Amino acid sequence: MDRISLILVIIGAINWGLIALFQFDLVASLFGGQDAFLSRLVYGLVGLAGLYCITLLFRERERSRT
């Protein structure tokens, strides 16, 4: 679950970077516009993944044995 969430957050970050730099929404262009169901689904999944990734900040890390 952690990896899937991180992948979705990275996709969202890349999309926002493209919007900021080039005014190009990759998700909307791939799935038929911002109002298309698939685009809204991807936006929603990225948002949920971002909320889930907040939990990564508060987890204790395992200590590596050396």
N, C-alpha and C positions, 0 to 999 in steps of 0.2 A: 504494500500500500504506500509505503514511504517513497519508493522509487517512482511509482506511477504519478503520485502527487508532485514530486519534484520535476518530472518531465513536463507535466501540464503547466506548472508554474514557469518553467523555462520557455515553453511555447508562448505563454502569455507575455513574458518579458520581451521576447524577440518581437512579438507582434506590436507591443507598445513602443519599442525602439523604432520599428519601421514607421509607425504612425508619426512619431515625433520627428524623425529625420527626413522622411520622404512623403509624408501624408498618404501612406499606402497601408491599407488594412488587409493583411494577408489572409486572415480568417474569412473576412467578408468576401474577398475575391475568390477564394477557393470554394465557398459554400453558398454563393448566390446572393450576397448582400447582407447588410447588418440585420435586416428584419427577417431573413430566412430562418426557418426552424433549425436547421443544422448549425448555422452560425450562432444562434442564441443558445443552443445546446452546448457548443464548445465554450462560449463565453461563461455559461453557468458552471460547467465542469472546471474551468480554470479558476473561477472564483471560489468554488468549494475546495479545490486543491490548495489554494492560497490560505484559506481558513484552516485546513487540516495541517498545513506546514507550520502554522504557529505553534502547534504542539511540539515540533522538533526543537524549538528554542528552550523548552522547559524539561526536556528529558535528560536524564543523567547518562553520560557517555560511559561505555564499558572501558575499563582500563586494560590496555594491552599488557600482556605478560612478556617480559624480556629477561 
